[in-house]
Amino acid sequence: MSSFFSIVFLLCMTMAFGAYLRPGYYSNSCPEAESIVREVMEKNLIKEPRSLASVMRFQFHDCFVNGCDASMLLDDTPNMLGEKLALANINSLRSYEVIDEAKEAVEKACPGIVSCADILIIASRDAVALTGGPDWQVKLGRLDSLSASQEASNDIMPSPRSNASYLIDLFQKYNLSVKDLVALSGSHSIGKARCFSIMFRLYNQSGSGKPDPAIQPGFRAELNKLCPQDVDQNVTGNLDATPEKFDNQYFKDLVSGRGFLNSDQTLYTFDQTRPFVTQFSVDQQGFFDAFVEGMIKMGDLQSGRPGEIRRNCRMTRTQTSESRNMRTCIHLKSW
């Protein structure tokens, strides 16, 4: 196929897939897709519970950078720096192999039908549902990107040092409200984070040489023990008191000054976000409803750029073909 017709084909595919996201998109072409992904997630919940929290966060790190297109799953190439080593992702995002496993299982049932971007969205939903949170219908029909951008990820994704004002501005760029911001921050209801992310809070908040005064004293003593100044900063701590259960404990912890990350605790100390933190701390169903609404809105973020259905989530189809051809050449040479 000529390059011109390839571009036209990809543009048409983008219009067909990206513009009309809907529940049940694969009901005819691959009806078992969602159940296959959930089965993989169930297995990984047993094998390593933390992996579900890691997979859930993929949706955030993917969708905010040029839309929900699985760009963050692409490995680096000689001509492209991918997003896995971006500042917000390196040494932080993990469990990519869970998506690999889900993709392999779906490919066996329905080769070349279900995008990695959709698998990521399904798996993120399942991570919430399987740890006690809400379940919902996900809209599907995305294409996988043809490239990734480490630069874009560095420019967009917030740091654990971010304050509520910065986060509000960031979310508004994606038409996500203050309520969406607070509800989606509840993704930290499950999982862990590294000492690296809180050392400044404990020992040098805002360059003061002192700890963050918003940390409850007893909790600060716990964190100082977990993360002393000479600690291996890859040591991890729980993001809330129930790190394997998706619930509203995260918000209760913020109200009591026990938020692990600065970007979490600031949601309670900032006037615009505090009312929603307070509400969700006493209304778990209200939090669940708002979280689902926010996840669906975030899942609607699309780049409008050409795309494809990858066979391997870590590389484009062109790269897959080149790799296959290279292996064939090596085999023939050896033979």
Solvent accessible surface area in square Angstrom, and as a share of the most:
residue,aa,sasa,rsa
1,M,172,0.77
2,S,60,0.39
3,S,88,0.57
4,F,130,0.54
5,F,125,0.52
6,S,34,0.22
7,I,98,0.50
8,V,57,0.33
9,F,101,0.42
10,L,34,0.17
11,L,81,0.40
12,C,71,0.43
13,M,46,0.21
14,T,18,0.10
15,M,132,0.59
16,A,54,0.42
17,F,31,0.13
18,G,14,0.13
19,A,69,0.54
20,Y,148,0.56
21,L,28,0.14
22,R,117,0.43
23,P,57,0.36
24,G,32,0.31
25,Y,41,0.16
26,Y,8,0.03
27,S,65,0.42
28,N,146,0.75
29,S,61,0.39
30,C,1,0.00
31,P,93,0.59
32,E,69,0.31
33,A,1,0.01
34,E,55,0.25
35,S,71,0.46
36,I,29,0.15
37,V,0,0.00
38,R,58,0.21
39,E,91,0.41
40,V,8,0.05
41,M,0,0.00
42,E,75,0.34
43,K,110,0.47
44,N,5,0.03
45,L,50,0.25
46,I,150,0.76
47,K,145,0.61
48,E,59,0.27
49,P,50,0.31
50,R,63,0.23
51,S,2,0.01
52,L,1,0.00
53,A,3,0.02
54,S,10,0.06
55,V,0,0.00
56,M,0,0.00
57,R,34,0.12
58,F,0,0.00
59,Q,4,0.02
60,F,23,0.10
61,H,24,0.11
62,D,1,0.00
63,C,0,0.00
64,F,6,0.02
65,V,0,0.00
66,N,49,0.25
67,G,7,0.06
68,C,1,0.01
69,D,10,0.05
70,A,0,0.00
71,S,0,0.00
72,M,0,0.00
73,L,5,0.02
74,L,1,0.00
75,D,49,0.26
76,D,61,0.32
77,T,36,0.21
78,P,140,0.88
79,N,149,0.76
80,M,33,0.15
81,L,116,0.58
82,G,0,0.00
83,E,0,0.00
84,K,28,0.12
85,L,94,0.47
86,A,0,0.00
87,L,143,0.71
88,A,24,0.19
89,N,2,0.01
90,I,68,0.35
91,N,103,0.53
92,S,55,0.35
93,L,19,0.09
94,R,68,0.25
95,S,6,0.04
96,Y,32,0.12
97,E,100,0.45
98,V,2,0.01
99,I,0,0.00
100,D,42,0.22
101,E,61,0.28
102,A,0,0.00
103,K,5,0.02
104,E,105,0.47
105,A,31,0.24
106,V,0,0.00
107,E,25,0.11
108,K,160,0.68
109,A,46,0.36
110,C,11,0.06
111,P,81,0.51
112,G,18,0.18
113,I,60,0.30
114,V,0,0.00
115,S,0,0.00
116,C,0,0.00
117,A,1,0.00
118,D,0,0.00
119,I,0,0.00
120,L,0,0.00
121,I,7,0.03
122,I,0,0.00
123,A,0,0.00
124,S,0,0.00
125,R,15,0.06
126,D,0,0.00
127,A,0,0.00
128,V,0,0.00
129,A,20,0.16
130,L,42,0.21
131,T,14,0.08
132,G,48,0.46
133,G,13,0.12
134,P,20,0.13
135,D,82,0.42
136,W,28,0.10
137,Q,137,0.61
138,V,7,0.04
139,K,58,0.25
140,L,1,0.00
141,G,0,0.00
142,R,3,0.01
143,L,13,0.07
144,D,1,0.00
145,S,5,0.03
146,L,68,0.34
147,S,47,0.31
148,A,13,0.10
149,S,34,0.22
150,Q,31,0.14
151,E,127,0.57
152,A,21,0.16
153,S,0,0.00
154,N,56,0.29
155,D,105,0.54
156,I,39,0.20
157,M,24,0.11
158,P,37,0.23
159,S,54,0.35
160,P,45,0.28
161,R,155,0.57
162,S,14,0.09
163,N,76,0.39
164,A,0,0.00
165,S,48,0.31
166,Y,102,0.39
167,L,11,0.05
168,I,9,0.05
169,D,80,0.41
170,L,11,0.06
171,F,16,0.07
172,Q,99,0.44
173,K,158,0.67
174,Y,46,0.18
175,N,130,0.67
176,L,3,0.01
177,S,53,0.34
178,V,24,0.14
179,K,78,0.33
180,D,6,0.03
181,L,2,0.01
182,V,0,0.00
183,A,0,0.00
184,L,1,0.00
185,S,19,0.12
186,G,0,0.00
187,S,5,0.03
188,H,33,0.15
189,S,0,0.00
190,I,2,0.01
191,G,3,0.03
192,K,75,0.32
193,A,16,0.12
194,R,39,0.14
195,C,0,0.00
196,F,115,0.48
197,S,14,0.09
198,I,1,0.00
199,M,26,0.12
200,F,22,0.09
201,R,1,0.00
202,L,4,0.02
203,Y,49,0.19
204,N,72,0.37
205,Q,30,0.13
206,S,111,0.72
207,G,63,0.60
208,S,64,0.41
209,G,53,0.51
210,K,136,0.58
211,P,46,0.29
212,D,9,0.05
213,P,122,0.77
214,A,32,0.25
215,I,3,0.01
216,Q,70,0.31
217,P,89,0.56
218,G,35,0.34
219,F,20,0.08
220,R,64,0.23
221,A,61,0.47
222,E,88,0.40
223,L,6,0.03
224,N,55,0.28
225,K,178,0.75
226,L,61,0.30
227,C,0,0.00
228,P,51,0.32
229,Q,132,0.59
230,D,132,0.68
231,V,27,0.15
232,D,93,0.48
233,Q,71,0.32
234,N,87,0.45
235,V,54,0.31
236,T,39,0.23
237,G,6,0.06
238,N,67,0.34
239,L,5,0.02
240,D,8,0.04
241,A,67,0.52
242,T,43,0.25
243,P,28,0.17
244,E,114,0.51
245,K,114,0.48
246,F,1,0.00
247,D,13,0.07
248,N,11,0.06
249,Q,43,0.19
250,Y,2,0.01
251,F,0,0.00
252,K,92,0.39
253,D,9,0.05
254,L,0,0.00
255,V,60,0.35
256,S,56,0.36
257,G,10,0.09
258,R,73,0.27
259,G,3,0.03
260,F,3,0.01
261,L,13,0.07
262,N,15,0.08
263,S,14,0.09
264,D,3,0.01
265,Q,5,0.02
266,T,16,0.09
267,L,0,0.00
268,Y,56,0.21
269,T,72,0.42
270,F,65,0.27
271,D,102,0.53
272,Q,100,0.45
273,T,0,0.00
274,R,83,0.30
275,P,82,0.51
276,F,53,0.22
277,V,0,0.00
278,T,63,0.37
279,Q,71,0.32
280,F,0,0.00
281,S,9,0.06
282,V,125,0.72
283,D,54,0.28
284,Q,70,0.31
285,Q,110,0.49
286,G,15,0.15
287,F,0,0.00
288,F,19,0.08
289,D,83,0.43
290,A,6,0.04
291,F,0,0.00
292,V,25,0.14
293,E,93,0.42
294,G,0,0.00
295,M,3,0.01
296,I,60,0.30
297,K,70,0.30
298,M,0,0.00
299,G,3,0.03
300,D,57,0.29
301,L,33,0.16
302,Q,66,0.29
303,S,47,0.30
304,G,58,0.56
305,R,96,0.35
306,P,46,0.29
307,G,1,0.01
308,E,20,0.09
309,I,12,0.06
310,R,0,0.00
311,R,104,0.38
312,N,56,0.28
313,C,3,0.02
314,R,73,0.27
315,M,52,0.23
316,T,10,0.06
317,R,91,0.33
318,T,88,0.51
319,Q,43,0.19
320,T,17,0.10
321,S,48,0.31
322,E,105,0.47
323,S,37,0.24
324,R,118,0.43
325,N,90,0.46
326,M,117,0.52
327,R,139,0.51
328,T,68,0.40
329,C,79,0.47
330,I,101,0.51
331,H,117,0.52
332,L,110,0.55
333,K,181,0.77
334,S,93,0.60
335,W,231,0.81
